[in-house]
Amino acid sequence: MNITRENVDALNAVVKVDIAKEDYSEKVEKILSDYRKTANIPGFRKGHVPMGMVKKQYGKAVLVDEVNKLLQDALNKYLTEEKLDVLGQPLPKPQDNIDWDAEVFTFEFELGLAPEFEVNLKSKKAITQYNIIADDKMIDEQVERIQKQYGKLVSQDTVEKDSEVTGTFKNEEKEIDNTVTLTLDKFKGKATEKKFIGAKIGDVIPLKTKGLYEDEHELMHALKLGHDEVHGLDIEVTFTITEINKRELADLDQDLFDKLFGKDKIKTVTDLKAKIKEDAEKQFVQQADQKLLNDVTEYLIEHTKFDLPAEFLTKWLQTAGEKEMDSEQAKEEYEKSEKSLRYQLIEGKLIEENNIQVTMDDIKNHAREMIKGQMAQFGQMNPSEKELDDIAARVLSNQDEARRISEQLVSQKLLAVYKEKANLKVKKLSYENFVKEVYGDK
């Protein structure tokens, strides 16, 4: 057997594999000999079928099968030994009318080669690393939410600005008949709020659905309709008031603190606010880290320049999936996936250069911590080691879940590299201002 490679250019190559008779003849003879021992051919006892007849009936199929096996094994071994970094899979060049009686078979494969490039994390313009803080306004609002949640309802005769109003939305045409409890601060306009203030039990308030709420999800809940049904909905509904209450704020006392955090864990309002700040900022770190990861990824894709074997990859995509594509479909698919492919190559290089590794122990420990956190949410604060190990084993028996955790850990390790080596500027701001800056003032 002989294998040679011709580099077409830096991104494309052709590998030629010559398979001679001596490479396969012994294996083919053995398989045919085994066939002869077991073949059932009318007129002959088992094991006494003439070899010539066995070869005539099975010879070509066995030859083709063995040559294909040899070919794949030889090609895979060659790519490994030569340390060729290929994209996609080798594509066999079309061959018409192979002469299976020849002494030597020659096969050619097109290869798409990964490009050579450098990754530079030191951007000219610094990338923002957000440090999101829980400011006093946010902490005070959270304290008030807790007081409302644990406060008691006091019945009222008329609706006030901070009342909780229970009633029924109705519209005969759309068959809307839904009872809800609402607060006036959820309405979009002040005009709607004014219609409610001063209203009494039994009053019927006419409303228009268009512009009723800032968030369509609120309208979905209010009318008990699906997302598509409320999108652009412009009808008149009525709201009949059946109950009016005001929620008295719970006292910020030791009973409330113990109920929230356990016996004597929090003893003062100052402690409560410090705990709220700590818990909130832990969550903010995750959001800030995800934003940083996204921004560095975008920078790397935009500024790490290299060519790809686009023609080869487009051709490969035609047969790579479950359904074959024509050339136009493959071209469209390549254009959609090019950005993702570029990042995979960049990420691979960063992983290699920074010796990033994720072991099975890393995955198992991450799964255990994740399970521990979930159990804590349901009050199971001290699960046994065996319990954690058993649940982690069940979780990781799902290959998709194990792969997802592995990808999360790689992202975490890459993030650590970015924080250490990228050109970053830290920006400290409140969560409210973070949302405005990153997502727009919604």
Sequence and secondary structure as in RCSB ss.txt:
>XXXX:A:sequence
MNITRENVDALNAVVKVDIAKEDYSEKVEKILSDYRKTANIPGFRKGHVPMGMVKKQYGKAVLVDEVNKLLQDAL
NKYLTEEKLDVLGQPLPKPQDNIDWDAEVFTFEFELGLAPEFEVNLKSKKAITQYNIIADDKMIDEQVERIQKQY
GKLVSQDTVEKDSEVTGTFKNEEKEIDNTVTLTLDKFKGKATEKKFIGAKIGDVIPLKTKGLYEDEHELMHALKL
GHDEVHGLDIEVTFTITEINKRELADLDQDLFDKLFGKDKIKTVTDLKAKIKEDAEKQFVQQADQKLLNDVTEYL
IEHTKFDLPAEFLTKWLQTAGEKEMDSEQAKEEYEKSEKSLRYQLIEGKLIEENNIQVTMDDIKNHAREMIKGQM
AQFGQMNPSEKELDDIAARVLSNQDEARRISEQLVSQKLLAVYKEKANLKVKKLSYENFVKEVYGDK
>XXXX:A:secstr
 EEEEEESSSSEEEEEEEEEHHHHHHHHHHHHHHHHHH   TTS TT S HHHHHHHHHHHHHHHHHHHHHHHHH
HHHHHHTT  EEEEEEE    S  TTSSEEEEEEEEEE          SS EEEEEEE  HHHHHHHHHHHHHHT
SEEEE SB  TT EEEEEEEETTTTEEEEEEEEGGGBSSHHHHHHHTT BTT EEEEESTTSBSSHHHHHHHHT 
 HHHHTT   EEEEEEEEEEEEE    SHHHHHHHH TTT  SHHHHHHHHHHHHHHHHHHHHHHHHHHHHHHHH
HHH      HHHHHHHHHHHSSS   HHHHHHHHHHHHHHHHHHHHHHHHHHHTT    HHHHHHHHHHHHHHHH
HHTT     HHHHHHHHHHHHTSHHHHHHHHHHHHHHHHHHHHHHHS EEEEEEEHHHHHHHHH   
